[in-house]
Structures are given as structure tokens and as C-alpha cells.
Amino acid sequence: MAIALALYSRNVLLSLFGGIVLGVFILHDFSFFQSVDETFALFLSLLSEGWILKTLAFAILVGSVMELLEKSGGINGFVAFMTEKSKLVKSQRSALMVSYIIGIIIFIESSITSLIAGAVGRPLCDREGVAHAKLAFVCDSTSAPISSLLVLNGWGALLLGLIATQIDSGIISGDSVSWLLESVVFNFYSMSALIVTFLAVWFNIEIGPMKRATLPKVHAQLHFAHKAPMSYMIAPIVVMISSVFIFLTITGAGNMLKGSGSSSIFYTMLTTLGFMYLLYVMRGKMSSKSYMLSALRGAKKLFGIAMILLFAFAIGKVTSDLKTGLYLASLANESLSPYLLAGVIFLLSSVISFSTGTSWGTFSIMLPVAVPMAVGLDADVALAMGAVISGGVFGDHCSPISDTTIISSLASDCEVIEHVKTQLPYALISGAVALTLFVVFSFLGSS
């Protein structure tokens, strides 16, 4: 139900809720009143879990941090420094490499990555005569891939929560942070996409429609009405990154790998917001009222993400109670070789992500299914998780309705359809490499 609704409606919340309701009905023999009661009880029980509340709070607070960074003028200051003061750009390659490097460095949130890389790269590419489609390709090919590899961000929060649900349900044992780090090692699509993009930029490799991409006709100029020192952006990000490691070590009693992911990311965001208050308000950059209004406005923007998280936790609990993954694994034992499991999961996740335009929704739907299947087939669970992550990013990367696709196009001043057409050959190459690696590692892991 969840997958069918996702493909039909492209509405993640509706899809997840449909799967939850149907699952509860099956669990309670289609008794209407009991199912309604149990649905309410399910959400109440989830909201009584401390780690779930911390994860939801983290997702919302990320929005506050992003909004404050923009409000402070730190992002504009960073962009102005790169475009107006640095003299590093002397060719088409260096113009695109600046955006590529920025896309790698700023991994906190994929949309911010695309926006900053596009804003910095657009005037540089215009000066060097680089097609905006190439810039959009670089922005899009670094945003989601790097965010899904360096998971000290909302992506990590979602994945930690989904993995924790599998641990809480007894499907797997261990620590969610350790599982996440293991699965990221198998995020083959994101790795191949970053490598393919680098090679395409460095050697000026143009494939298919990219050869006919529209060249810039005018020289765009960026004007920064609200600009501040770039330290207003860099300092909070440094605090955020370092705080994650500190709190993982504290909650793990000295062992970072045994730390509480939900507690660490929650305390990290509180620490970052406190630091930003001291940096912006105490130094007179903004008033306390302006700080609070910006924080609330940013939190409101990501409230929808928190809802997706909550519904994802709910469907994970329902599918665990139904033994959905174990049932699919029992069917797969008859028709699917463990050697092909990771490849099939990657392809299915890709189709769902492409159709819905969201990698996060794909993670929410597929991870609760893929993990029990891997357990039932005695396959590599971390490899199956990596296949879900890779497939979600691959489909999202190719989808014309993806937010990162649209934002990358807008930031680069490129038509969305032109961006999709010119980027697709490179994405398919990266996807083929990832699929091959999933099959190869499945054989190596079972040999």
C-alpha cells in the first residue's frame, strides 16, 4: 500500500499513513473501532519515547539553524568572499571546481549546498563561458550525495531513527550509530556520483545532451544587500560538526561508536543555537526578537520533515509487528538469490525515489523492508542498508520533481528539463557502477 500510493500520489505522508492504517487493520482482524484505537495508541507510544522526541526535535531545529545562517548574512558574506575577493578562477575547469569544492565542504543540508554552490558558481561560469547546465549538474551531483555520505545532518537523523526502529523491534541488534557508519561505507552511488562529477569537470567530459547545452548570453552579477563576515556562517558549522563528535563521546562513556545518536544530535543543535545567539545577538548583529522569529520561521519550514519522520517510525513499527520483511524474505528464498538482494533493493529504491522525487520518503518505505529481508536471507545487513540509501539518492538525482533537482536548476539559472536531460547520462553511469558493486560485494560477502 505504501509503495503503491507513493508511486501514484507522490505524497510521502499519504503513502506512509495508508500503509500504517492498512497494517493496523490487518493486525487487528479488520476491526474498525479497535484499529482506530490502536492507531492512536501507536502514535502516542511513539511520542512517549525519548529518543524519538529528540530525533524529531533535531529535524525541526535544523531548520532554525539554516534560517539563522541566512538571516545573519553569513552565507552572503561567504559567497561574496569567494566571488569578489578570491582570484582562483582562471578557466572553465576552475570555475566549476569552485562549486564542486563548495558542494563537498557544505554537507549540512542538500538544499543549502545547491544554493550556495549555484550562487557562487553562476557569475564565475558566466565569465568563463560555461553552460549553466554544467553548473546545475555539479550542484546537484554534490548536494544529496555528500549529504548522504557525511551524515552529520538531517539525513543522518532520519537514518539513525529508522535503524533504531529495527533495533528496538529486535530485527537486528547493536547500536544505530555503528550500523549507520557501516551502511555509509556501502553507499556506492553517492561515491561514484562524486567521482564521475569530478572526472567530468576535470577532463571536460561532455556526454549526450551536455554537448548541446545552452551557453550563457549575459554576464550575471550578484548583489549582496545583506552581507556579513563569512565567519558568521563558518563558525556555527564548525561548532555543529565538532559538537556531534563531542556528544557522541560523552554519551558513549568515552567510546564515540557507542554514543547515543539521538541524544548527540539533539544536544548538538541546542549547543549550535546557543552559540549562534552569542555570536549574532551579543555582538549586535540582530536583536533577540529577530533571532527568535528567524528560529521559529526556520523550524516551521522543517516541520513537515519531522512529520515524515514520525510516520516513518510508525510504519516501521507496524511492518515489524506484521513481520513484513521476514515474509518477503521467505518468498525471496524461493525466487531470489542472496547474491542479487542488494542489487534488487537498489533498483526498487531507485524506482520509488524517482517516482516520488524524495529520497527521504524512499528510506522511510524501504529500510523497514530491506533490513528484515537481509536478516532472513542471511545476507549482509549493512550492504542492504547501503543499497536503500544509494537507490534513494540515485532516483532522487534523476527525478525532475525532486527538490534538489529544482533548486539546483534555479540556483544555476538553468531550465529544469535541460538540467534533467543533460545530467541523466552521468547519473546512469554512476548508477550502473553502483549496481555492479552491489552485486560484486554480495558475492564477496557470501563467499
Secondary structure, 3 states (H helix, E strand, C coil): CHHHHHHHHCCHHHHHHHHHHHHHHHHCCCCHHHHHHHHHHHHHHHHCCHHHHHHHHHHHHHHHHHHHHHHHCHHHHHHHHHHHHCCCCCCHHHHHHHHHHHHHHCCCCHHHHHHHHHHHHHHHHHHHCCCHHHHHHHHHHHHHHHHHHCCCCHHHHHHHHHHHHHHHCCCCCCCHHHHHHHHHHCCHHHHHHHHHHHHHHHCCCCCHHHHHCCCCCCCCCCCCCCCCCCHHHHHHHHHHHHHHHHHHHHHCCCCHHHCCHHHHHHHHHHHHHHHHHHHHCCCCCCCHHHHHHHHHHHHHHCHHHHHHHHHHHHHHHHHHHHCHHHHHHHHHHHHCCHHHHHHHHHHHHHHHHHHHCCHHHHHHHHHHHHHHHHHHCCCCHHHHHHHHHHHHHHHHHHCCCCHHHHHHHHHHCCCHHHHHHHHHHHHHHHHHHHHHHHHHHHHHHHC
